[in-house]
């Protein structure tokens, strides 16, 4: 009996996708729950698994656009898994027998066969020992050399002259090839395939492009900057990292500190925790923070829910799990919806400063950057401190400059005084 493999529902807003990769071969035997293909939509990329075990037969090609509910393959669940029962055992495999007309003859081993370099034929030519040596070294055909010595003996000079004569055409050919290469004009047609490649945008990349354009067109974007001294957070991580790893099995990262700092700032400046819907301003009283994750197929922003209630360990674990799922195309649509604010860490790629674009309809996004030792003034003295630039991009229709600067200062204060975060102040 053949079981149809249909594209599952991915959410009300998703009606089609691209079958971006078959994870098995046509005609393979697949096991139940084995991943068999990847479906890429304008929001997520996910893996589909086999509902039954059997032999799979494809109905659509890779990179084809398919509708939700469409049949992309069938699985013959009456087929049995292949076994190696019929394969010969190693002990039963015999070496081939080579017969010889002479009973005493043996097949020479690989090591016994040694080829000697052949000397040029000179049965009818008379050579001196030196000439013979040079004929072998230069590989000159003695039969083509006219001897100039006594009684027609071929001398060393005859060998060298013949070698020079033979080399002249080869040198001329190489020179002509080099001249042709240097003076040739590159062909546009032959280089076009090397200089450029073209492929269709994936649904996810199209959606990302559309959302970014919409954000710049529908919101009044403005970015404000500040810098933060990371000394206290770095020292706190260094002091407790070993105990944290031993207890929870994961590392204490910077993102949990910034997530807690954002929650603290949203609570202190409620205007940032809102959104515009038509002619209304919707005030949000929950703290679901989106964490931008870069993948090979584009940027995804999974949402960590109820961050005000989560511990540092729970936030770190949620971020790790989401990042793993995003990179393995296992993230769910529900994981990407409903965030109130986004944090994007360009510092992991070495970014020094940027102006991030909001994840519309969210009103703001915090951009983190790399940490660099810089000279700063502390208590009247110039000292080197690990500093990070912060960038807050926001919708100026909803958030005024005063609120944005106040919000960013709250984050700076929380990171530079992380002990207050730990006790909820």
Secondary structure, 3 states (H helix, E strand, C coil): CEEEEECCCCCCCCCEEEEEEECCCCCCEECCCCEEEEEECCCCEEEEECCCCEEEEECCCCCCEEECCCEEEEEECCCCCCCCCCCCCHHHCCCCCCCCCCCCCCCCCCCCCCCCCCCCCCCCCCECHHHHHHHHHHCCCHHHCCCCCHHHCECHHHHHHHHHHHHHHHHHHHHHHHHHHHHCCCCHHHHHHHHCCCCCCCHHHHHHHHHHHHHHHHCCEEEEEEEEECHHHHHHHHHHHHHHHHHHCCCCCHHHHHHHHHHHHHHHCHHHCEEEECCEEEECCCCCEEEEEEECCEEEEEEECCCCCCCHHHHHHHHHHHHHHHHCCCCCHHHHCCCCEEEEEHHHHCCCCCCCCCCCCCCEEEEECCCEEEEEEECCEEEEEEEEEEEEEEECCCCCHHHHHHHHHHHHHHHHCHHHHHCCC
